[in-house]
Amino acid sequence: MEQYQYVHPWVHVRNDQGEWDVSHMFRRIAWSGDVDSVCRSLELEMIVSATDPRLPYVYLPLAGGISMGVGNQTLFAGVVASKDKSTDASTMSVTCYDFGFYLKNSRASRKYTGETPETITRQLCSTYGVPVGSLAQTGVSIRRKFSATEVYRIIDTAYTLASQQTGKKYLLRFSGLRLNVIERTVTPQSVILQRGTNLQTATYGESIENMKNRVIIVDSDGNFVREISDNAAVKRYGLLADVLTQSDGEDATAEAKEILADNGVERRASVTCLGHLKLITGNTIYIAEPYTGLANTCWIDEDTHVWQNGVYTCRLTLNFKNEMRESESGSEVET
C-alpha cells in the first residue's frame, strides 16, 4: 500500500500579460468529476482583499487558461468559466472546466454513414478545437444522423452503439489537455482502502425498490410469448414483474435478460479517505470495511479531491457494477 504524503498542488494561470504561478494564492482547491459529466471541474477559493493593497493579485479572465498539478504531473488543464467575489469576503470563488466544457455546451448536426466512433470523435474534436489523446478502438460502423445535438452526446451515442456490439464499456475522460476514451476495466494495482489506514468514513446501502425479477414477453396484441425469470430472486424477494412487448419478427429474450441484469438489488456506497491521485472516475478501488460489510472491488462513479489546510482528502461515490454513461441521441440512417 502506498504511503500517504501531502503535496500542495501547483496552479498556473494565463492572461494577456503571460503565465503566472499562483499556487500560493488559494485557500482551498477542489478537483472533481463524475460519470454523468463529460468535463472535470476545478473549484478554487482565491485569497483576495478589497482593502489591502499589499496582497498579491493576478487577473483571471473568463476563458483564460488554467492548469493544476502535483509535481511533474498535470492533473487539470482548462479554462475559467465563472468567478464571484464580494467586498465583505476575503476569498473569490473561481470555477474552471477542462475542454469538455466545449463539447458539453456546443451543438452540431451531422450525418454518419459508416464512420467509427473513434473517427467521429476525432472529427468533432478537430472542429471544436479540443485536443485528442488515446481513443478506444471499436471498429464498429455507425449509421446515425443528429440534429442540433450536444457534441458530447453524439460521441456518447457512437460509443454506446459500439458497446452494444462489442460488449465493452467506455468512458470519455480528459487527461490534462487531451480527451481520451478508455475502456472501463479493473484498474491495474487498484488503490486499497482500509479502515485504520487510509479510509476515514464509509456508508453502504442496498435496496429492492426498483427490482424486476421476472420479465413477461408479449406480442403486439398482448398475447403471452414467454417469460424470463430470476427464480432465486423471486423466491427470496417475492415476484416483481415487468412486461416487454416483442415486435413482430423479433426475439426480445436478450432485452428481457438485460432488464433483469440492470434491475437487481441496488447497492450504493460512498467513502471519504486520504487523498490519492488514482482515485478518479472510471478507475476501480478495493475497499475493506468490516462494519458496513464492504469488501469489494468497486468502480468510482464520482470523485472530489480537496486540498485545504495542509490536508489532502477524497470523497468518492462507488458503483458495484461496471456501467457507462449511455446515450442514444439522433436516429438511425436507413440503408
Secondary structure, 3 states (H helix, E strand, C coil): CCCCCCCCCEEEEEECCEEEECHHHEEEEEEEEECCCCCCEEEEEEECCCCCCCCCCCCCCCCCEEEEEECCEEEEEEEEEEEECCCCCCEEEEEEEECHHHHHCCEEEEEEEEECHHHHHHHHHHHCCCCEEEECCCCCCEEEEEEEEEHHHHHHHHHHHHHHHHCCCEEEEEEECEEEEEECCCCCCCEEEEECCCEEEEEEEEECCCCCCEEEEECCCCCEEEEEECHHHHHHHCCCEEEEECCCCCCCHHHHHHHHHHCCCEEEEEEEEECCCCCCCCCEEEEEECCCCEEEEEEEEEEEEEEECCEEEEEEEEECCCCCCCCCCCEECCC
